[in-house]
Amino acid sequence: MAESFITEQSPYPLSSWLSHVSLYEDYIIDFIIYPSYTLQSIACNFAFHPNFVDNYFKLNKVYKLWITDVKDDGMSVLPLEVGKVFNTNIKWDKPIEADIELFRRTNTESEKPLQLA
C-alpha cells in the first residue's frame, strides 16, 4: 500500500481507493500519513477521518498567507490575515506583530524555507 503513494500517477486510483476503504468503509484507522508526490516525498500529507477531527481537533487560528519566495525545497510566506474562530464562523483581522514575527522567524532561522505541503 505504501509504495502506491510514491509511485502512482495522477489521478491516483489505487492509493485513493485504499485510503477511502481504510478510512470510511472498514474504518480501521483514524488517519493516514503519506509522502507528498508533488514535493518528491520531502514532505508528508495527512488525511483524517471526519469523526477523528470532530473528537480530537480544535481550530484556534488560521492564516491567509502571501507566498514571498518559492524554491525547490519549500517556500517563504508572510501572513496577510489572521482568522479566529467564533462559534461556527471565522473572524478575519490584520496580523499582529507576533503573527508576522512567527513567519519571519520561521522563514529566516532555518536553512530551508517554511514547507507547506
PyMOL commands that set and color helices and strands:
alter all, ss='L'
color gray80, all
select helices_A, chain A and resi 2-7+13-25+50-56+97-109
alter helices_A, ss='H'
color red, helices_A
select strands_A, chain A and resi 31-35+44-48+61-71+74-86+89-93
alter strands_A, ss='S'
color yellow, strands_A
deselect
rebuild
show_as cartoon
